[in-house]
């Protein structure tokens, strides 16, 4: 399904991964449904970095330029979730 979305020029959305990856879907939904005050207090300590495993080793990948320096806040939660989905289902497949 993700391959056909890419061929059609459409991005992969949160609803598209619900059945393919229920764990990632639930995690992203929890982030999006969090109280904005809690997110803005940096309780999660999230930056725009994702840890991936490749050939038995773990490494960090920045979701965007200077991702290590960008702290997640309520204004960019949706952007953050979208970048994680794109990394997992678009960039990694390409």
C-alpha positions, 0 to 999 in steps of 0.5 A: 500500500505504501508503495502505491501511495508513493507512486501516486505522489501521495505521502503516507499519513498516520491513518495509513499505518494503523494496520501495518504498524499498530505500535507506531500508530499508537505511539504517534496518536499518544503524542498528538493527543498529549496536553500541549502544556505538558509537551511545551514543558519538555517532559518527553525530552524529544528532539527531531532524532530517531534511533534506528537499527541497521545491520545489527547496530543502532544509530541516530538519524536526524529527521530534519537538518539540525534535528538534534537541536530542535525540541518538540513543542506543541506547535510542531507535534504533527510535523514531528509525527509526520517526519517519523512516518516518512522516515519509517515508510518512505525514506527507508523503503526508497 
